[in-house]
Amino acid sequence: MTIPARSTLQIDNDRVRVTEWRFAPGASTGYHRHEMEYVVVPLVTGRVRLVEPDGTREVEMKAGVSYTRPVGVEHDVININDYEYAFIEVELKT
């Protein structure tokens, strides 16, 4: 059984949607497609597994080191750490 990540909507206005994501060990977002460009700000340093259309890969995310991705990204994000992992996602509506 897959453990769902917990999302907390912080801001949702005409310009941005800001969501905090928290993952227990083994938790995942579920496979999804991003409808907007977005920025991720990791709150915790750790590793996540990304299940993507072309395969699976593991990446290290460093607390405070942001990155951006374009519209259309498809993936499932899974916490592979033995501790809670978290990040802030900022989706750009304009």
trRosetta pair geometry for C-beta under 8 A, 3 or more apart (Angstrom, degrees):
i j d omega theta_ij theta_ji phi_ij phi_ji
2 27 7.9 94 172 -141 74 44
2 28 5.7 -54 -169 39 115 115
2 30 7.3 113 129 -85 148 79
3 24 5.6 -71 142 65 147 115
3 26 5.4 79 27 104 124 94
3 27 4.2 -77 103 -97 104 73
3 28 7.1 112 70 13 63 69
4 27 6.4 9 115 -158 15 98
4 28 7.1 -62 -121 68 39 58
4 29 7.8 54 -156 -133 71 21
4 30 6.7 -9 -120 -34 91 108
5 21 5.3 15 154 -170 133 97
5 22 6.5 163 -172 78 83 40
5 23 4.5 -37 -114 -90 102 80
5 24 7.9 -170 -110 16 54 66
5 27 4.6 123 -78 143 63 116
5 28 6.1 -98 -27 113 98 13
5 29 5.1 -24 25 -80 131 57
5 77 7.4 0 -30 85 152 99
5 79 7.4 126 -92 -18 105 111
6 21 7.3 148 79 -156 50 48
6 22 4.6 -16 61 62 102 97
6 23 7.7 -167 23 -72 71 35
6 27 7.7 -27 -10 179 70 157
7 19 5.2 -9 -167 -178 105 121
7 20 7.1 151 -156 79 51 50
7 21 5.5 -18 -101 -100 76 71
7 22 7.9 -178 -78 22 31 70
8 19 6.7 150 72 -161 42 67
8 20 4.5 -11 57 57 99 101
8 22 7.6 30 -4 -2 105 107
9 12 5.7 -13 -178 -33 123 117
9 17 7.2 -51 -142 -170 98 93
9 18 7.6 108 -165 81 56 56
9 19 5.5 -34 -101 -104 53 83
10 18 4.4 -54 67 102 107 103
10 19 6.6 178 9 -98 85 26
10 20 6.0 77 -38 -18 117 95
10 88 7.7 -22 12 -140 146 105
11 16 6.2 25 109 98 118 100
11 17 6.8 -175 95 -145 69 32
11 18 4.1 39 41 30 98 110
12 16 7.9 -120 -119 105 33 54
12 17 4.8 21 -112 -118 78 84
12 18 7.6 -137 -60 29 55 62
13 16 6.4 24 50 49 87 64
13 17 8.0 -177 26 -77 48 54
14 93 6.5 -143 162 94 40 147
14 94 7.8 47 139 -50 77 111
15 92 7.6 -33 166 -151 68 61
15 93 5.5 -178 -172 50 19 108
15 94 5.5 -37 -134 -3 70 118
16 90 5.8 -21 -165 -169 123 89
16 91 6.5 145 -161 75 63 56
16 92 6.2 -26 -105 -106 80 46
16 93 6.1 -145 -75 3 27 97
17 36 7.5 117 29 48 112 157
17 90 7.6 157 79 -157 48 42
17 91 4.3 -4 55 53 97 111
17 93 6.8 93 -15 -49 87 108
18 88 6.5 -6 -170 -176 93 103
18 89 7.3 164 -152 85 45 52
18 90 5.2 -7 -103 -105 80 74
18 91 7.7 -155 -70 22 36 70
19 88 7.3 158 82 -158 42 56
19 89 4.9 -12 61 59 93 100
19 91 7.5 28 4 -8 104 105
20 43 7.9 26 -146 -28 97 145
20 86 6.8 3 -178 -172 91 109
20 87 7.8 -178 -151 97 55 33
20 88 5.5 -31 -99 -102 66 72
20 89 7.9 177 -88 19 19 74
21 29 7.0 -23 -147 -89 139 105
21 77 7.9 40 151 88 156 140
21 86 6.4 171 91 -149 58 60
21 87 5.5 -2 56 59 103 74
21 88 7.6 173 17 -94 76 22
21 89 6.1 46 -15 -12 115 111
22 84 6.2 -7 -172 -174 93 113
22 85 7.7 157 -156 83 47 45
22 86 4.7 -10 -104 -101 68 102
23 27 4.0 -167 -157 74 75 113
23 28 7.3 52 -133 -72 118 25
23 48 7.9 89 50 -110 168 108
23 77 7.7 -110 -76 121 147 98
23 78 7.8 149 -161 -166 143 31
23 79 3.6 158 131 -35 131 134
23 84 6.6 152 78 -159 53 61
23 85 4.5 -15 61 62 111 90
23 86 6.8 -173 18 -75 74 51
24 27 4.5 97 49 -30 71 123
24 79 7.0 170 86 62 29 146
24 84 6.0 -35 -106 -102 42 80
25 79 6.0 -123 -126 113 31 115
25 81 6.2 -110 -109 91 84 59
25 82 5.3 18 -110 -139 140 34
25 83 6.6 56 -66 -6 101 11
25 84 7.3 -81 -37 -71 66 42
26 78 7.1 -21 -161 -173 35 97
26 79 6.4 -39 9 75 16 88
26 80 7.8 64 -85 -104 46 40
27 78 7.3 178 93 -146 34 59
27 79 5.3 24 52 24 76 117
28 76 5.3 16 180 172 126 103
28 77 6.3 162 -151 82 71 47
28 78 4.2 -23 -93 -95 103 76
28 79 7.3 -148 -73 9 54 70
29 32 6.2 -80 131 11 113 122
29 76 6.0 -172 61 -153 85 58
29 77 4.6 45 1 43 118 92
29 78 8.0 -114 12 -63 71 50
30 76 6.1 -79 160 -123 12 100
31 51 6.7 -70 -92 92 98 116
31 74 7.1 25 -177 177 89 88
31 75 7.0 -121 -136 143 66 19
31 76 4.3 -50 -77 -60 63 101
32 74 7.1 -154 102 -141 33 62
32 75 7.4 -23 56 65 64 47
32 76 7.4 107 8 -88 70 59
33 72 6.6 -24 -171 -151 100 38
33 73 7.2 163 -152 84 55 41
33 74 4.6 -21 -97 -94 78 87
34 37 7.8 85 141 -96 125 16
34 38 5.9 -106 -158 -1 140 125
34 69 6.7 98 41 105 165 116
34 70 8.0 143 89 106 127 40
34 71 6.3 -142 110 -141 93 40
34 72 6.6 -34 69 27 82 15
34 73 4.6 21 22 52 121 88
34 74 7.6 -142 8 -69 73 42
34 91 7.5 -162 -160 -118 102 110
35 71 6.7 -3 174 -147 25 94
36 71 6.0 -43 -146 -100 13 90
36 91 4.3 82 82 -176 134 102
36 92 5.7 -177 165 61 112 54
36 93 6.1 -42 -127 -89 144 47
37 68 6.7 15 174 -178 97 107
37 69 7.2 -176 -154 91 60 49
37 70 5.6 -35 -109 -137 86 42
37 71 5.4 -53 -56 -44 65 76
37 91 7.5 137 80 -157 43 59
37 92 4.8 -22 77 50 95 115
38 68 6.8 176 94 -148 40 67
38 69 5.8 -6 60 55 85 88
38 73 8.0 -95 34 32 110 131
38 89 5.7 -3 -179 -173 130 93
38 90 6.3 156 -160 81 73 49
38 91 4.6 -32 -99 -100 100 62
38 92 6.6 -169 -89 4 41 79
39 66 5.7 10 180 -177 103 119
39 67 7.2 175 -150 90 63 31
39 68 4.8 -32 -96 -94 73 83
39 89 7.4 154 80 -158 48 47
39 90 4.5 -9 58 58 97 105
39 92 7.4 67 -9 -35 94 104
40 61 7.8 -65 127 -139 126 133
40 66 6.5 167 84 -149 48 68
40 67 5.8 -8 53 58 94 77
40 68 7.7 172 14 -89 69 34
40 69 7.5 28 -9 -2 107 106
40 87 5.2 13 -173 160 98 139
40 88 7.2 152 -157 80 50 50
40 89 5.5 -18 -102 -102 74 71
40 90 7.8 -167 -75 21 28 72
41 64 7.2 5 -171 -123 88 29
41 66 4.8 -25 -95 -95 72 98
41 87 6.1 159 78 -168 45 84
41 88 4.4 -8 57 57 102 101
41 89 8.0 -162 23 -71 71 28
41 90 7.2 44 -8 -10 105 107
42 45 7.0 84 137 -86 134 41
42 46 7.8 -169 -165 34 128 79
42 61 4.2 164 -87 153 150 113
42 62 6.2 132 69 79 143 28
42 63 5.3 -114 113 -102 98 36
42 64 6.9 -60 74 4 81 29
42 65 6.4 -2 37 52 114 69
42 66 7.7 -168 10 -88 71 45
42 86 7.7 121 -163 94 58 52
42 87 4.7 -46 -105 -103 47 104
43 63 6.1 -1 158 -131 21 91
43 86 4.3 -29 56 97 125 99
43 87 5.7 -171 2 -98 82 38
43 88 6.6 91 -47 -19 104 85
44 61 7.8 59 85 97 61 107
44 63 5.6 -12 -129 -82 9 104
44 83 7.7 -141 177 109 147 110
44 84 7.2 155 -33 106 170 70
44 85 5.3 -145 75 -139 131 55
44 86 5.3 85 -1 39 113 76
44 87 7.6 -105 30 -61 77 67
45 60 7.5 11 -173 179 83 94
45 61 6.8 -167 -139 97 44 61
45 62 5.0 5 -113 -133 97 51
45 63 4.7 -71 -44 -15 77 90
46 60 7.4 -154 119 -147 21 66
46 61 6.1 -6 62 56 60 91
46 79 7.2 10 130 -148 141 87
46 81 4.3 -48 -159 -52 127 144
46 83 7.2 -139 -100 68 139 96
46 85 4.7 -117 69 -109 152 113
47 58 5.6 19 179 178 115 106
47 59 6.8 167 -148 85 70 33
47 60 5.3 -41 -92 -96 78 62
47 61 7.3 156 -101 13 26 76
47 80 5.3 -48 103 66 100 107
47 81 6.1 139 46 -60 74 86
48 58 7.1 176 89 -149 35 65
48 59 6.1 -16 59 60 80 82
48 61 6.2 24 1 -10 108 121
48 77 5.4 -6 174 -168 136 87
48 78 6.3 144 -168 69 78 46
48 79 6.1 -44 -111 -97 82 42
48 80 6.4 148 -129 9 27 90
48 85 6.7 167 -76 143 98 163
49 56 6.2 2 -179 -173 101 106
49 57 7.5 170 -153 90 59 31
49 58 5.2 -34 -99 -96 67 79
49 77 7.7 146 75 -159 51 40
49 78 4.3 -20 59 62 100 107
49 80 5.0 86 -25 -42 101 124
50 56 6.8 167 85 -152 52 56
50 57 5.5 -10 57 62 99 79
50 58 7.5 169 14 -93 74 27
50 59 6.4 20 -9 4 117 111
50 75 5.0 -25 -167 -164 93 136
50 76 7.3 152 -156 71 45 51
50 77 6.1 -12 -102 -102 71 64
50 78 7.8 -168 -72 22 27 80
51 56 5.1 -18 -106 -102 64 91
51 75 6.1 142 71 -162 52 71
51 76 4.2 1 49 47 111 102
51 78 7.0 53 -15 -11 102 116
52 55 6.3 2 65 60 88 44
52 56 7.1 160 23 -91 72 36
52 57 7.1 -8 12 15 118 96
52 74 6.7 116 -147 91 67 74
52 75 4.8 -25 -89 -100 74 96
53 74 5.6 55 -36 80 104 122
58 80 6.5 -43 -128 28 117 156
61 65 7.3 -171 -174 67 61 101
61 85 7.8 93 58 -167 128 120
61 87 6.9 -57 158 -75 154 131
62 65 4.1 38 75 16 102 129
69 73 4.8 2 154 -39 129 153
70 73 6.5 131 68 -39 61 95
79 84 7.6 -27 -164 -152 161 33
79 85 4.2 180 -123 27 117 126
81 84 7.9 -45 88 53 120 10
81 85 5.4 123 31 -54 128 113
